[in-house]
């Protein structure tokens, strides 16, 4: 199935390094430039807001999915009105499920515990064979190195079974992310009787 939408997980705060916000805007611009839709957590502040602004400023389409209780914490109701599509859910579980359903690939920019929890769940579903959608860590300034070291450690200690299914791409250059996803999508189209394999960590 061709890539039509990319889910981006990232912080609702800007972080301390200005490079994080710049990366968010650049990724949004790239998503729009490739004619893809952004699916994200609906926040209009921090890195979340930067990604959405990058898409919208370049004529792209944005779907925001946010639980009611986070609307005033991670966004303003006025700014939410600028999104092409807004889905307000009852809770986090419904939000994450809808984000998964509407997305053909996943990119993780810098963020906190919530961001980490979201991509780890996607990796877990990959390990369990629930999807083969491309996964990317946008490793801005080496932000995700400690996390990736931990995953390697768990794998080396025998706690990640079917490890070949839990190997997201790690890409430091934002401009390389969308092209890599599109290329991976082509590679993952299995021929008859073959299983597609997600590549490197």
PEFENFEN-V432793 format. One record per helix or strand. SS is the DSSP state (A for helix, B for strand). FROM is the first residue (numbers start at 1). TO is the last residue. If there is no record, write none. Layout:
SS&FROM&TO + SS&FROM&TO
//
This chain:
B&5&9 + A&18&33 + B&37&40 + A&46&56 + B&61&67 + A&68&74 + A&77&80 + B&85&89 + A&92&101 + B&105&108 + A&113&127 + B&134&138 + A&140&142 + A&145&156 + A&163&165 + B&169&171 + A&174&187
//
